[in-house]
Amino acid sequence: MRKFGVFLAFLLIAFLAVNALYLFALSKVDAEFRKTDESVNFTDESFEILVLGNSTALDGVNTQMLSDSLGAAYNFSLAGSSIESNYIQLEHYLARNNRPEFVLFFLSSCHINYNREYVVNPIIENYYGLWRFKLAELPLFKFRWLFIENFKKLLSSDHRNSSVVAGQLILERTVADGTVFENSSNPNCATDYQSKGYAFLKPIAQQCADRGIKFLAFEMPCWSWKQNNCDDVYVGFDSGVKFKVVNLNRRDIAGPLLNSRADWLSENHLNYSGSVKLFEAIKGAIMEEESGNFQ
């Protein structure tokens, strides 16, 4: 019986050791782990521009060009991040660093990723101390999808040759957009951004307003068949906070700006070439709001 107990103890120790080793390996080989490890430890930084969002912004927002043109910028976006995850990142950064001039928030094309109100990216949970003591929180279970993702990346020369610069994941791979614009009149109004899926936009905008930070949101572009003709909108809350959502998915912006054969990774993700072109639209929107009243 005693030998069996020792055997079980050995298995438990070995299992925990494998979990620790897996977490250590992720911190060394996974680009988003390394990026989060860097950003969570920022102290007394003085970035002028913070970029928040999910994978569409991770690939598609060129923070190096923002830095060169408008002031030091960093892209905090992670694949699969919810608005709540972005709020946690922003709150953590503002408590430990100097106030930025701008916070730019990039929303997914066609509102596709905000159907759940409260969900936090597992990488954010790990690095920001939000994990819980239960079996599902062990790295082998919590980050099991990353094993497959990193294995696929290992086989892809495009991913092996990728890099992270100022928080942006730079990928040169190209997938052509063979779709056709359908003259969509999808609604793009302020009530969309006040629904439950967007609940954490309000505290993000409030944080910025309270600290005198200029806040601007963008709707990211996607392939032609999902583009629309919707105008930019202003979103307001009862507290008096108001901000603009610039629609980069509008046909008259995305259509002429982006090359359907050269600028895409997938139907709603830009490659590096696409991020270079989108920069001009982002810069133009920033300059337009800066010349008027940002809030």
Salt bridges, closest charged atoms under 4 A:
GLU101 OE2 - LYS214 NZ 2.87
GLU125 OE2 - ARG132 NH1 3.62
GLU125 OE1 - LYS142 NZ 2.48
GLU137 OE2 - ARG132 NH2 3.27
GLU137 OE1 - LYS142 NZ 2.94
GLU149 OE2 - LYS152 NZ 3.25
GLU219 OE2 - HIS111 NE2 3.60
ASP232 OD2 - LYS244 NZ 3.86
ASP232 OD1 - ARG250 NH1 3.73
ASP252 OD1 - ARG250 NE 2.77
ASP263 OD2 - LYS277 NZ 2.86
GLU267 OE2 - LYS226 NZ 3.36
GLU288 OE2 - LYS244 NZ 3.63
GLU289 OE2 - LYS244 NZ 2.85
GLU290 OE1 - LYS214 NZ 2.83
